[in-house]
Amino acid sequence: MTANVLPKIFTIEIGDTPTLTFEVQNLREAQELCHEQWLMDDLAEAKSDGVPLWDGNAKLRARIALSDESALFAEANKMVSPPTG
């Protein structure tokens, strides 16, 4: 049995701005997340410098995370995950 080496870290871009990096099983799941009402509500409510992350109109697009985005995700995930072993 071989390990699954396909990337499982994805990024959602709002317009052309990478905004949210997360882990799911495949690109289809990542793309489906872009249509979830709860996520759209959260992105419209969350703010950066007082401005909502999403204006309700810009396109949400999922893609495979770039290597630097994956590295940041892995580092942040280590900080919030309990140690194993």
C-alpha positions as MATLAB code, in Angstrom:
seq = 'MTANVLPKIFTIEIGDTPTLTFEVQNLREAQELCHEQWLMDDLAEAKSDGVPLWDGNAKLRARIALSDESALFAEANKMVSPPTG';
ca = [
       0.000    0.000    0.000;
       1.382    3.406   -0.923;
       0.854    6.636    0.948;
      -1.388    9.271   -0.563;
       1.016   11.997   -1.646;
      -1.547   14.304   -3.187;
      -1.812   17.710   -1.503;
      -4.606   18.041    1.006;
      -3.958   21.651    1.980;
      -6.020   24.180    0.075;
      -6.474   27.939    0.018;
      -9.597   29.960   -0.652;
      -8.985   33.183   -2.514;
     -11.414   36.073   -2.265;
     -11.072   37.870   -5.550;
      -7.352   37.316   -6.093;
      -6.396   37.501   -2.406;
      -5.425   34.283   -0.592;
      -7.523   34.410    2.574;
      -8.128   31.022    4.179;
      -5.938   27.894    4.189;
      -7.350   24.576    5.397;
      -7.146   20.807    5.052;
      -9.703   18.568    3.340;
      -9.502   15.298    1.409;
      -9.609   16.677   -2.145;
     -10.158   19.702   -4.373;
     -13.838   18.917   -4.805;
     -14.403   19.230   -1.048;
     -12.414   22.474   -1.055;
     -14.537   23.873   -3.883;
     -17.755   22.826   -2.146;
     -16.651   24.747    0.934;
     -16.780   27.964   -1.123;
     -20.566   27.512   -1.388;
     -21.267   26.880    2.298;
     -23.498   29.610    3.718;
     -21.893   29.445    7.170;
     -18.465   30.138    5.649;
     -19.751   33.009    3.527;
     -21.415   34.480    6.626;
     -18.177   34.145    8.636;
     -16.082   35.736    5.879;
     -18.519   38.644    5.578;
     -18.435   39.153    9.355;
     -14.672   38.761    9.886;
     -12.676   41.950    9.410;
      -9.130   43.004    8.622;
      -8.313   46.617    9.465;
     -12.034   47.219    9.960;
     -12.957   45.973    6.482;
     -14.925   42.722    5.991;
     -12.864   39.931    4.414;
     -15.642   39.323    1.912;
     -18.054   41.866    0.467;
     -20.607   39.253   -0.585;
     -19.821   39.750   -4.256;
     -16.200   38.830   -4.901;
     -15.614   35.331   -6.232;
     -14.537   32.673   -3.728;
     -12.163   30.209   -5.379;
     -10.467   27.147   -3.879;
      -7.066   26.015   -5.103;
      -4.181   23.856   -3.934;
      -2.189   25.830   -1.375;
       1.208   27.156   -2.404;
       4.209   25.733   -0.565;
       4.581   28.793    1.691;
       0.863   28.666    2.567;
       1.131   24.957    3.369;
       4.167   25.600    5.563;
       2.349   28.341    7.507;
      -0.667   26.075    7.897;
       1.497   23.218    9.203;
       3.247   25.526   11.672;
      -0.031   26.985   12.956;
      -1.549   23.507   13.187;
       1.356   22.345   15.378;
       0.668   25.227   17.744;
      -2.994   24.264   18.269;
      -2.715   20.466   18.151;
      -1.944   18.565   21.337;
       1.300   16.574   21.293;
       0.963   12.889   20.464;
       2.797    9.968   21.922;
];
